[in-house]
Amino acid sequence: MRLKRFLIRYYPPGIILEYEKGGHLRTKSIDLLDLTPETNPDELVVDIMHSEPLITEARAEQVKQLILRLQQKQGQEVHHRFCFCKELKAHILPLTNVAFDKSGSRFITGSYDRTCRIWDTASGTELRVLEGHKNVVYAIAFNNPYGDKIATGSFDKTCKLWCADTGRCFHTFRGHMAEIVCLAFNPQSTLVATGSMDSTAKLWDVESGREVVTLSGHTAEVLSLCFNTVGDQLVTGSFDHTVAIWDVATGRLVHTLIGHMGEICNVQFNWDSSLILTGSIDKSGKICFSPQGTRVLTASSDKTARLWDAKSGACLRVLEGHTDEIFSCVFNYEGDTIITGSKDNTCRIWY
């Protein structure tokens, strides 16, 4: 095995190793979930070297500097106000979803016009159009933290895997019997999970394009899903009013969470996977945690998005300006930029 490079992951704190083995490029993560600003970086480097053979004495100082950067990020206070910056007329038909890459320098939009478009965040310039689906492109994602692949899920019952730089389509995943409405990469970027109106979720191998397992157990449409930080569990939310937690390695149903009185439309783990956030048609809509886990963002049919304090539940800010229902909202990786996508065919960027 030969170590190629390090990737830093701020939320949750960790270091990703990219290495070569048998002629293939692979990745593994060093999760530092217990890291605090008070942690002794020298002692932590020693612990990492004992448990990870890829980290040699020659790499110790480099690892220490990454730990110091993680600690510095943890010490930063978050008091961002999110003021409106720009509006993009993104598609000729309504948007369905928006997603950032890790750096926040690019984002993607899906639409009823059957395309996914890649945009430059700073200038608002369209960089590339991903075409090939035969129906609405409803679910989209970058494979963060790498950002070199994009997955798109469509009402044509397929999911496509694309090169984020060239727009080349690597694979088309076929197997669902109804529309694909949600998807996610695992943290290692080795799997894509898709959820469908056929009441199932499926896991697909990124390298081979083959189906790994079908997760069956819901009795109605699967509208949302999310991997935990380690990638060993997947949570799914369904129109059957329940949330399911699955073991990724075996495809086994671990827990079923019951409590909502309406269809589940959104689920998400927080940064350390200690909490699951659920949104339901009984009261709430599109939701997401900030990367730090201190803020919750919600989008609604009332044409607004709202920023909330995760601990107190207080509404900190109302983001207004869209002229129709907001379908999607998302933070960038740093948590200092928001994009909202609306049925009014526009997306708005908030700094």
Salt bridges, closest charged atoms under 4 A:
GLU18 OE1 - ARG5 NE 2.77
GLU20 OE1 - ARG2 NH2 3.60
ASP31 OD1 - ARG9 NH2 2.66
ASP42 OD1 - LYS64 NZ 3.11
GLU52 OE1 - LYS28 NZ 3.39
GLU77 OE1 - HIS79 NE2 3.77
GLU87 OE1 - LYS89 NZ 3.64
GLU87 OE2 - ARG348 NH1 2.77
ASP101 OD2 - ARG106 NE 3.03
ASP113 OD2 - HIS91 ND1 2.78
ASP113 OD2 - ARG117 NH2 3.69
GLU126 OE1 - ARG117 NH1 2.98
ASP148 OD2 - LYS149 NZ 3.59
ASP156 OD2 - HIS133 ND1 3.03
ASP165 OD1 - ARG106 NH1 3.63
ASP198 OD2 - HIS176 ND1 2.98
GLU211 OE2 - LYS202 NZ 3.30
ASP240 OD2 - HIS218 ND1 3.02
ASP282 OD2 - HIS260 ND1 3.00
ASP302 OD2 - ARG306 NH2 3.85
ASP309 OD2 - ARG295 NH1 3.29
GLU334 OE1 - LYS73 NZ 2.53
ASP344 OD2 - HIS322 ND1 3.05
